[in-house]
């Protein structure tokens, strides 16, 4: 049967080529193709084109392309959207459905997935779902219309977006319903007036794709209107827009205590969070944050993405998301802080299944980045194709900003968020539960031995 279909396919291909090329051209192409195949099966390896395939397999396609990019310039290779390393992750886990031992819940029964961040704070952040859109800053990453589409899309869905490390615009506040303002060390960091209208303040010390390092944006590469939004914070023009590593006012735990108190006062009692890149020092760094009396801790795993970070930081630094989540949850329980400190996890959280597993493992909420980026682009990704990548719609330096529809992008993101939240409810019902707060590790088993080791869950 295989031989029969091979013959059919080969004859069909020849007839197709003959029809579109014509007899003479077909004979020339066929003769050249036969010669190339004969050489492929007779040339020594050092002369054979197949050596390139072997080389790609040895090096890896991604690594080969990246090394070619390094060879074309003498600059650091900046890598967007995270790495592709295959760490133990949520795919190695499965839920245990309710049937007889536990009874499932029918699909007309309401399920509560509402989420409260910073329950101890004077003004907890209350969301319709445990899904937030993570820090993707205007100017340092996103164009103005794309950034505002994210703000509006999250508002339509009843959840929050994070302003990231870019300048904050008045439209961010007016378009967004729940706004997380990220506090960082650059000269355009949020003013007291902008902090005062935040729904949560997130102090950024690190992120999964950039460790705790700084970052720079070349001013000349930005459109004039974007550059003006940066420079309204400056006394003089700058050729490079630099985000320093860390915060100049925080060099010790005591200084973090003072900063948290100040931000809590300026922001009128909203939750104060600390964002950390997941590392092997996780427990010690969480302890420093706890001593500062933060309301929430954000852990960004090594699989997280960003607009652009040195490839070595993307690929070779940090702790995988799954391991970081399990360690953070365990440590907060050991410190008896689990009930009053919100834990938010991020880093390659892509699907409702990933989200629900993270919540069952102890996260109170998840941040999504790349999946929100793609959802906001949705069918509009066809506009830059085939000659430009779809991200040219989104980046501040993108060539297709004018083609992006803010309203369409906002609605697409809202659709994705609401759809994902409804899937969370379906999963919770299938576990025999009616609230996201009823989830725990007993709802999960591991089918991958390494995931079982990392999570401490039983191996099926």
C-alpha positions in Angstrom: 0.0 0.0 0.0 2.9 2.4 0.9 4.6 1.6 -2.5 1.3 2.2 -4.3 0.7 5.6 -2.8 4.4 6.6 -3.3 4.0 5.8 -7.0 0.7 7.7 -7.2 2.2 10.7 -5.5 5.4 10.7 -7.7 3.4 10.3 -10.9 0.9 13.0 -9.8 3.8 15.4 -9.0 5.4 14.8 -12.4 2.1 15.5 -14.2 1.6 18.6 -12.1 5.1 19.9 -12.9 4.7 19.0 -16.6 1.4 20.9 -16.7 2.7 24.2 -15.2 6.2 24.1 -16.7 5.6 22.8 -20.1 7.4 19.8 -21.8 10.8 21.3 -22.5 11.2 23.2 -19.2 10.0 20.1 -17.3 12.6 17.9 -19.0 15.4 20.4 -18.0 14.1 20.6 -14.4 13.7 16.8 -14.1 17.2 16.2 -15.5 18.8 18.7 -13.0 16.8 17.2 -10.1 18.0 13.7 -11.0 21.6 14.9 -11.0 21.2 16.6 -7.6 19.7 13.4 -6.1 22.5 11.3 -7.6 25.1 13.6 -6.0 23.3 13.5 -2.7 23.6 9.7 -2.6 27.2 9.6 -4.0 29.3 12.7 -2.8 31.5 12.3 0.2 30.1 13.9 3.4 32.6 16.8 3.2 31.2 17.7 -0.3 27.6 16.7 0.3 24.8 19.2 0.8 23.4 16.9 3.5 26.3 18.0 5.7 24.3 21.2 6.2 21.4 19.2 7.5 23.7 17.3 9.9 25.2 20.6 11.0 21.7 22.0 11.7 20.8 19.0 13.7 24.0 19.2 15.7 23.7 22.9 16.4 19.9 23.2 16.4 18.1 25.5 14.0 17.4 28.2 16.6 21.1 28.2 17.7 22.4 28.2 14.1 20.3 31.2 13.1 21.2 33.1 16.3 24.9 32.5 15.8 24.6 33.7 12.2 23.0 36.9 13.5 25.9 37.3 16.0 28.3 36.9 13.1 26.6 39.7 11.2 27.3 42.3 13.8 29.5 43.0 16.8 26.6 43.9 19.1 24.8 41.8 21.8 22.1 39.7 20.3 18.7 40.7 21.7 16.1 38.0 21.7 12.3 38.6 21.9 9.5 36.5 23.2 11.5 34.2 25.4 13.5 31.0 24.9 12.5 27.6 23.7 14.3 25.4 26.2 12.2 22.4 27.2 12.0 22.6 30.9 9.7 20.4 33.0 6.4 22.4 32.7 2.7 22.2 33.1 2.3 19.7 30.3 3.6 17.0 32.6 0.6 17.3 34.9 -3.0 16.1 34.5 -6.1 16.8 36.5 -8.1 14.0 38.3 -11.7 14.3 37.1 -14.6 13.9 39.6 -16.9 11.0 38.8 -17.9 8.6 41.7 -15.4 9.3 44.6 -16.1 12.9 44.0 -19.1 14.1 42.0 -18.7 16.6 39.2 -20.7 19.8 39.1 -23.2 20.4 36.3 -22.5 23.1 33.7 -25.3 25.4 34.8 -24.0 25.7 38.3 -22.2 29.1 38.9 -18.4 28.9 39.6 -16.6 31.7 41.4 -13.3 32.7 39.9 -13.2 36.2 41.2 -9.8 37.1 42.6 -8.6 39.4 45.4 -5.0 40.6 45.4 -3.6 42.0 48.6 -6.4 41.1 51.0 -4.6 42.8 53.9 -4.2 46.1 52.1 -6.6 49.0 52.6 -7.7 48.8 49.0 -7.5 45.2 47.7 -7.5 44.7 44.0 -10.6 42.8 43.1 -10.8 41.2 39.6 -13.3 39.1 37.7 -10.7 36.4 37.0 -7.3 35.3 38.2 -5.7 36.2 34.9 -3.8 39.5 34.5 -1.8 40.8 31.5 1.8 41.2 32.4 4.2 44.1 32.1 4.6 45.1 28.4 5.7 48.7 28.4 4.7 51.4 26.0 7.8 52.7 24.1 10.3 50.2 25.5 8.3 47.4 23.8 4.8 48.3 22.5 3.4 51.0 20.2 0.9 53.4 21.6 -2.2 51.9 20.0 -1.2 48.3 20.9 -0.5 49.3 24.5 -3.9 51.0 24.7 -5.6 48.1 23.1 -4.3 45.9 26.0 -5.6 48.4 28.6 -9.0 48.5 26.9 -9.2 44.7 26.3 -8.5 44.0 30.0 -11.1 46.5 31.0 -13.7 44.8 28.8 -12.9 41.5 30.5 -12.9 42.9 34.0 -9.2 42.3 34.8 -5.9 44.2 35.1 -3.0 45.2 32.9 0.5 46.2 33.9 2.1 49.4 32.5 5.5 47.9 32.4 8.7 50.0 32.2 7.5 52.5 29.6 6.0 56.0 30.1 2.5 56.0 31.6 -0.1 57.9 29.4 -3.3 59.5 30.6 -5.1 57.1 28.2 -3.8 54.1 30.1 -5.8 55.2 33.0 -8.9 56.2 31.0 -8.9 53.0 28.8 -8.0 50.6 31.6 -10.3 49.5 34.4 -7.7 48.0 36.7 -4.1 49.4 36.2 -1.0 47.9 37.8 1.8 50.5 37.7 5.3 49.1 37.6 7.8 51.0 39.7 11.4 50.9 38.2 14.6 52.9 38.2 14.5 54.8 34.9 14.2 58.6 34.8 10.7 58.3 33.4 9.5 56.1 36.2 6.0 56.8 37.5 5.4 60.1 39.3 3.6 60.3 42.6 0.5 61.6 40.7 0.6 58.5 38.5 1.1 56.2 41.5 -1.9 57.8 43.2 -4.2 56.5 40.4 -2.8 53.0 40.4 -4.9 49.9 41.4 -1.7 48.1 42.4 2.0 49.1 42.5 4.6 46.5 41.4 8.2 47.1 42.3 10.3 45.5 39.6 13.6 44.0 40.7 13.8 41.3 37.9 12.0 39.4 35.2 12.4 35.9 33.9 13.8 36.9 30.4 16.2 39.6 31.6 17.2 38.4 35.1 17.9 41.5 37.3 19.8 43.3 34.6 19.2 46.7 33.2 18.1 47.5 29.6 18.5 50.3 27.1 16.5 51.7 24.2 18.2 53.7 21.5 16.3 57.0 21.3 17.0 57.4 17.6 15.1 54.2 16.8 11.8 55.5 18.3 9.2 57.5 16.4 9.1 61.2 17.3 5.8 61.0 19.2 7.0 58.1 21.3 10.3 59.8 22.1 8.4 62.9 23.2 6.5 60.9 25.7 9.8 59.7 27.3 11.4 63.1 27.2 8.7 64.9 29.1 10.3 63.4 32.2 13.8 64.6 31.4 15.6 67.9 31.7 17.7 67.3 28.6 17.7 65.1 25.5 19.1 61.6 25.8 20.5 59.4 23.0 20.0 56.3 25.1 17.0 55.6 27.3 18.5 53.4 30.1 16.6 51.3 32.6 19.1 50.7 35.4 19.6 47.3 37.1 17.7 47.4 40.4 16.7 50.6 42.2 19.2 53.2 43.4 17.2 53.8 46.6 17.1 50.1 47.6 20.5 48.6 48.5 19.3 46.8 51.6 16.3 45.2 53.2 15.7 48.3 55.4 15.6 50.5 52.4 13.0 48.3 50.8 10.9 48.6 54.0 11.0 52.4 53.6 10.1 52.3 49.9 7.1 50.0 50.5 5.8 52.3 53.2 6.3 55.4 51.0 4.6 53.7 48.0 1.7 52.5 50.1 1.1 56.0 51.4 1.5 57.7 47.9 -0.8 55.1 46.3 -3.5 55.5 49.0 -3.3 51.9 50.4 -3.5 49.8 47.2 -1.5 46.5 47.2 2.2 46.8 46.9 3.9 43.9 45.1 7.5 42.9 44.4 8.4 41.3 41.1 11.4 38.9 41.1 13.0 36.8 38.4 12.9 33.2 39.7 16.3 32.1 41.0 17.9 29.5 43.3 18.0 32.3 45.9 14.2 32.5 45.7 13.5 31.8 49.4 16.0 34.4 50.7 14.7 37.0 48.3 11.0 36.2 49.3 12.0 36.7 52.9 13.4 40.1 52.2 10.1 41.0 50.5 8.1 39.6 53.4 10.1 41.7 55.9 9.2 44.8 53.9 5.5 43.8 54.4 4.6 43.6 50.7 1.0 42.5 49.8 1.9 40.4 46.8 4.9 38.6 45.3 5.3 38.1 41.6 7.6 35.3 40.5 8.6 35.4 36.8 9.9 32.0 35.6 12.8 31.4 33.2 10.5 30.7 30.3 9.1 34.2 30.3 9.5 36.4 27.3 10.3 40.1 26.7 10.5 42.5 23.9 14.3 42.1 23.7 16.9 40.9 26.1 20.5 39.5 25.6 20.0 35.9 24.4 22.2 34.6 27.2 19.9 36.0 29.8 16.8 34.6 28.0 18.3 31.1 27.6 20.7 30.5 30.5 19.5 32.4 33.6 16.8 31.8 36.1 14.7 29.0 37.5 11.9 27.3 35.5 8.4 28.5 36.2 7.1 25.2 37.6 9.9 24.8 40.1 9.7 28.4 41.1 6.0 28.2 41.8 6.3 25.1 43.9 9.2 26.5 45.9 7.5 29.9 46.5 4.2 28.3 47.6 6.0 26.0 50.0 8.1 28.7 51.5 5.2 31.0 52.1 3.4 28.2 53.9 6.5 27.5 56.0 6.6 31.2 56.9 2.8 31.1 57.7 2.3 33.9 55.2 0.3 32.0 52.6 -3.2 33.3 53.5 -2.3 37.0 53.6 0.4 37.3 50.8 -0.8 37.0 47.3 1.4 34.8 45.0 1.3 35.6 41.3 3.2 33.5 38.8 4.3 34.1 35.2 6.5 32.6 32.6 5.1 30.6 29.7 1.6 30.5 31.0 -0.2 30.1 27.7 -3.5 28.2 28.0 -6.4 27.8 30.4 -5.0 24.4 31.3 -1.6 26.0 32.2 -3.5 28.6 34.3 -5.7 26.1 36.2 -2.6 24.0 37.0 -0.7 27.0 38.3 -3.7 27.9 40.5 -4.0 24.3 41.8 -0.3 24.4 42.7 -0.7 27.4 44.9 -0.7 30.6 42.7 -3.5 33.1 43.5 -3.3 34.5 40.0 -1.3 34.3 36.8 0.2 36.9 34.5 0.1 36.2 30.8 2.4 37.9 28.2 3.0 36.3 24.9 -0.5 34.7 24.7 -2.0 38.2 25.3 0.2 39.7 22.7 -0.9 37.1 20.1 -4.6 37.4 21.1 -4.5 41.2 20.7 -3.0 40.7 17.2 -5.4 37.9 16.3 -6.4 38.1 12.6 -4.5 41.4 12.2 -1.3 39.4 12.0 -2.0 38.9 8.3 -1.4 42.6 7.6 2.4 42.5 7.8 2.7 39.1 6.2 4.4 37.8 4.1 7.4 40.2 4.1 7.4 41.3 7.8 6.9 39.3 11.1 3.5 39.8 12.8 5.2 41.6 15.7 5.7 44.6 13.5 2.1 45.4 14.4 2.9 45.6 18.0 6.4 47.0 18.6 7.0 50.7 19.1 9.6 50.5 16.3 7.3 48.4 14.1 6.7 49.3 10.5 3.0 48.4 10.6 1.7 50.4 13.6 -0.6 52.4 11.3 -2.3 49.2 10.2 -3.2 48.1 13.7 -6.8 48.6 14.8 -7.0 49.5 18.5 -10.7 48.6 18.8 -10.3 45.3 17.0 -7.3 44.4 19.1 -9.0 45.3 22.4 -12.0 43.1 21.5 -9.9 40.2 20.5 -8.0 40.3 23.8 -11.2 40.6 25.7 -12.6 37.6 23.8 -9.5 35.6 24.7 -9.6 36.5 28.4 -13.3 35.8 28.8 -13.0 32.5 26.8 -10.1 31.4 29.0 -12.0 32.3 32.2 -15.0 30.2 31.0 -12.7 27.3 30.4 -11.3 27.7 33.9 -14.9 27.4 35.2 -15.4 24.2 33.1 -12.3 22.7 34.6 -13.3 23.6 38.1 -16.7 22.0 37.6 -15.0 18.8 36.3 -13.1 18.6 39.5 -16.3 18.7 41.5 -15.8 22.2 42.8 -17.5 25.6 42.6 -14.7 28.1 43.4 -11.2 28.7 42.3 -10.2 28.9 46.0 -11.1 25.2 46.4 -8.3 24.1 44.1 -5.2 22.4 45.6 -2.4 20.0 44.7 -4.6 16.9 45.3 -6.5 17.7 42.1 -3.3 16.9 40.1 -1.1 13.9 39.2 2.1 13.8 37.2 2.7 11.6 34.3 6.2 12.9 33.7 8.8 11.6 36.2 10.7 14.8 36.3 7.6 16.9 36.8 6.6 14.5 39.6 10.0 15.1 41.3 9.8 18.9 40.9 6.2 19.1 42.2 6.2 16.3 44.7 3.0 14.9 43.1 2.2 11.2 42.7 3.4 9.7 39.4 0.7 7.9 37.5 
